[in-house]
Amino acid sequence: MPARKTSAQAGHSGSPVIGEPVYLAVGLLRRPHGVRGDILLTVLTDFPERLRPGTVLFLDEERRPVKITRRRPHNDGLLIGLEGVITTEQAAKYTGKTVFVRADDRPPLPEGEYYHHQIIGLQVVEENGKPLGRVSEILETGANDVYVVIDPAGHEILIPALKEVLLEINLVQQLLKVHLLPGLLENEES
């Protein structure tokens, strides 16, 4: 049950309220490049192919819409042109801004895969129904993601996102059922 990146790891859920976000962060504008008003974009999405000419992005917290006019790969990111931005000086005004897309415009995932923002906030219970806490963040490691669960006392429980651990993800009930491997809880008796 892998989860796909969204803005959660960058601290921008794009959500004005708890629950499904209205917007998802897909990139961070870094600096102008060249003389035509292009801007270097650090990509924060698993789907950079959707950031193409004609795509409407929403800038920063104001969510001001702007259309991509051109794009090309550049090192680890993309160089993009934005509608109405034709000089380096105009492009410089966008430095440091986060760009979003509408959440309802995201690509569908294969069955059994979830976006990070869908996992964060889920109530976590053991297979016997015993509550463990809520998912507060997702750590991306080399091998697998790790869900950080905060229990009612404020302690962290680190749960690896492995098939043998994640038994059920129910987005309607906002519930994640897990099978705890030995040693995952600090207060477990050996």
C-alpha positions as a printed NumPy array, in Angstrom:
array([[  0.   ,   0.   ,   0.   ],
       [  2.52 ,   2.602,  -1.085],
       [  1.806,   6.28 ,  -0.641],
       [  2.746,   8.92 ,  -3.207],
       [  4.351,  12.238,  -2.378],
       [  2.455,  15.436,  -2.17 ],
       [  3.231,  18.57 ,  -0.347],
       [  2.977,  17.037,   3.098],
       [  6.704,  16.452,   3.376],
       [  7.363,  20.088,   2.544],
       [  5.023,  21.365,   5.244],
       [  2.385,  22.6  ,   2.801],
       [ -0.748,  20.525,   2.894],
       [ -2.6  ,  23.037,   0.752],
       [ -5.59 ,  22.483,   2.973],
       [ -7.474,  25.279,   4.702],
       [ -9.19 ,  22.726,   6.961],
       [ -8.613,  19.209,   8.231],
       [ -9.368,  16.546,   5.654],
       [ -8.97 ,  16.321,   1.9  ],
       [ -6.986,  19.311,   0.618],
       [ -8.399,  21.63 ,  -1.969],
       [ -4.909,  22.234,  -3.409],
       [ -1.731,  20.159,  -3.519],
       [  1.753,  21.651,  -3.665],
       [  3.616,  20.376,  -6.718],
       [  6.654,  22.629,  -6.801],
       [  8.69 ,  25.501,  -5.457],
       [  9.797,  28.373,  -7.701],
       [ 13.511,  28.952,  -7.091],
       [ 14.961,  31.686,  -9.31 ],
       [ 14.781,  33.28 , -12.747],
       [ 16.764,  31.684, -15.557],
       [ 17.72 ,  33.379, -18.802],
       [ 16.265,  36.527, -20.313],
       [ 12.795,  35.284, -21.401],
       [ 11.296,  35.15 , -17.907],
       [ 11.763,  31.41 , -17.307],
       [ 11.806,  30.236, -13.7  ],
       [ 13.554,  27.225, -12.173],
       [ 11.019,  24.932, -10.483],
       [ 11.902,  22.353,  -7.848],
       [  9.404,  19.529,  -8.365],
       [  7.523,  18.198,  -5.29 ],
       [  5.291,  15.703,  -7.072],
       [  5.627,  12.137,  -8.309],
       [  3.893,  13.296, -11.507],
       [  6.051,  16.052, -13.061],
       [  4.73 ,  15.095, -16.507],
       [  1.466,  16.839, -15.665],
       [  3.298,  20.172, -15.382],
       [  3.158,  21.024, -19.078],
       [  2.161,  24.016, -21.205],
       [ -1.5  ,  24.816, -20.641],
       [ -1.555,  23.534, -17.036],
       [ -2.983,  26.045, -14.577],
       [ -0.932,  26.448, -11.411],
       [ -2.007,  28.302,  -8.291],
       [  0.653,  30.501,  -6.707],
       [  1.451,  30.615,  -3.016],
       [ -1.123,  31.11 ,  -0.261],
       [ -3.256,  33.465,  -2.382],
       [ -3.728,  30.63 ,  -4.922],
       [ -3.502,  33.102,  -7.801],
       [ -3.981,  31.133, -11.053],
       [ -1.306,  31.281, -13.742],
       [ -0.828,  29.116, -16.825],
       [  2.394,  27.351, -17.832],
       [  3.441,  28.506, -21.324],
       [  6.579,  26.408, -21.783],
       [  8.681,  23.862, -19.942],
       [ 11.901,  21.939, -20.269],
       [ 13.994,  19.752, -17.967],
       [ 16.896,  21.414, -16.164],
       [ 19.211,  19.471, -13.829],
       [ 16.956,  18.089, -11.058],
       [ 14.015,  20.378, -11.822],
       [ 12.156,  22.098, -14.614],
       [ 12.453,  25.454, -16.308],
       [  8.982,  26.841, -16.87 ],
       [  7.519,  29.921, -18.453],
       [  4.405,  31.496, -16.951],
       [  1.752,  33.454, -18.812],
       [  2.478,  37.187, -18.622],
       [  6.016,  36.695, -17.297],
       [  8.442,  37.713, -20.051],
       [ 11.408,  39.326, -18.268],
       [ 13.911,  38.226, -15.651],
       [ 12.668,  41.011, -13.359],
       [  9.076,  39.751, -13.562],
       [ 10.213,  36.176, -12.919],
       [ 12.241,  37.278,  -9.863],
       [  9.001,  38.322,  -8.109],
       [  8.011,  34.639,  -7.96 ],
       [ 11.193,  33.421,  -6.228],
       [ 10.367,  31.262,  -3.203],
       [  6.687,  30.821,  -4.065],
       [  5.028,  27.425,  -3.78 ],
       [  2.931,  26.3  ,  -6.741],
       [ -0.198,  24.212,  -6.31 ],
       [ -2.673,  22.305,  -8.455],
       [ -6.266,  21.556,  -7.591],
       [ -6.599,  18.328,  -5.626],
       [ -9.471,  17.156,  -7.825],
       [ -7.114,  17.476, -10.807],
       [ -4.623,  14.91 ,  -9.495],
       [ -4.007,  11.735, -11.477],
       [ -5.712,   8.597, -10.209],
       [ -3.477,   6.031,  -8.535],
       [ -3.556,   2.277,  -9.004],
       [ -5.681,   0.373,  -6.49 ],
       [ -3.889,  -0.013,  -3.18 ],
       [ -1.801,   3.158,  -3.575],
       [ -2.501,   6.413,  -1.753],
       [ -1.315,   9.991,  -1.719],
       [  0.519,  11.094,   1.428],
       [ -2.178,  13.647,   2.227],
       [ -4.739,  10.82 ,   2.292],
       [ -2.732,   8.92 ,   4.934],
       [ -1.806,  11.84 ,   7.188],
       [ -4.481,  12.294,   9.852],
       [ -5.811,   8.723,   9.726],
       [ -6.703,   7.106,  13.05 ],
       [ -4.436,   4.07 ,  13.571],
       [ -5.672,   0.954,  15.355],
       [ -4.165,  -2.448,  16.007],
       [ -5.779,  -5.458,  14.369],
       [ -7.698,  -6.097,  17.632],
       [ -9.167,  -2.565,  17.46 ],
       [ -6.939,  -1.012,  20.147],
       [ -6.341,   2.655,  19.21 ],
       [ -2.719,   3.725,  18.727],
       [ -3.055,   7.361,  17.629],
       [ -3.036,   9.368,  14.387],
       [ -0.591,   9.555,  11.507],
       [  1.151,  12.927,  11.82 ],
       [  3.731,  12.65 ,   9.046],
       [  5.382,  10.269,   6.622],
       [  9.127,   9.729,   6.553],
       [ 10.588,   8.658,   3.23 ],
       [ 13.413,   6.178,   3.705],
       [ 15.3  ,   4.291,   1.042],
       [ 13.484,   1.006,   1.582],
       [  9.936,   2.017,   2.528],
       [  7.972,   4.898,   3.987],
       [  7.558,   5.117,   7.743],
       [  4.332,   6.475,   9.237],
       [  4.843,   8.619,  12.328],
       [  1.893,   8.005,  14.661],
       [  1.315,  10.241,  17.681],
       [ -0.417,   8.42 ,  20.536],
       [ -2.809,  10.161,  22.984],
       [  0.099,  10.803,  25.398],
       [  2.045,  12.586,  22.644],
       [  4.595,   9.812,  22.067],
       [  5.734,   8.807,  18.591],
       [  5.215,   5.323,  17.206],
       [  7.101,   4.601,  14.   ],
       [  5.218,   2.195,  11.746],
       [  6.887,   0.888,   8.598],
       [  4.655,   0.992,   5.515],
       [  5.018,  -2.714,   4.723],
       [  2.388,  -5.132,   3.426],
       [  2.709,  -7.324,   6.517],
       [  2.127,  -4.301,   8.792],
       [ -0.577,  -2.31 ,   6.961],
       [ -3.67 ,  -4.504,   7.051],
       [ -6.342,  -2.063,   5.893],
       [ -6.633,   1.564,   4.824],
       [-10.191,   2.834,   4.916],
       [-10.366,   6.434,   3.7  ],
       [-14.127,   6.671,   4.235],
       [-13.792,   5.771,   7.927],
       [-10.414,   7.588,   8.158],
       [ -8.911,   4.413,   9.632],
       [ -5.619,   2.57 ,   9.258],
       [ -5.528,  -0.95 ,  10.724],
       [ -2.057,  -2.325,  11.457],
       [ -0.352,  -5.494,  12.625],
       [  2.451,  -4.425,  14.949],
       [  5.712,  -6.274,  14.563],
       [  7.557,  -7.143,  17.808],
       [  9.519,  -4.201,  19.181],
       [  7.536,  -1.407,  17.508],
       [  6.081,  -0.144,  20.784],
       [  8.541,   1.221,  23.388],
       [  6.545,  -0.025,  26.36 ],
       [  6.247,  -3.567,  25.014],
       [  7.476,  -6.264,  27.305],
       [ 10.228,  -8.419,  25.819]])
